[in-house]
Amino acid sequence: GEANLLTHLLARAVPSYLANAGVRTALLRLPVPLVFAITAGRTSATVRVGRGAVHIDNGIADDAMVVVEGDVEPLLQLATGHLVREIATLRVKRP
């Protein structure tokens, strides 16, 4: 199905959270995936980290080890900051 807003925001946020080489190496080399779900209001998403990959899916998976309930605002701020940085790097070419 179509990814929900929280799934999209997490997909944008994960690279920022994994920017630290030590954290990235430790998490991605986990032999067993770390599976956790995040809920924000009525929206939820599941994040799987390990075995060299990160997967984000809609909803709360049955194998989620923990469910974190929170607000979507920090993710929106992170995604907005990322978008602003992308826009700042754009160059407009005039004919």
Secondary structure as UniProt FT lines:
FT   HELIX           5..17
FT   HELIX           21..28
FT   STRAND          34..40
FT   TURN            41..42
FT   STRAND          43..50
FT   TURN            51..52
FT   STRAND          53..58
FT   TURN            62..63
FT   STRAND          66..70
FT   HELIX           73..88
//
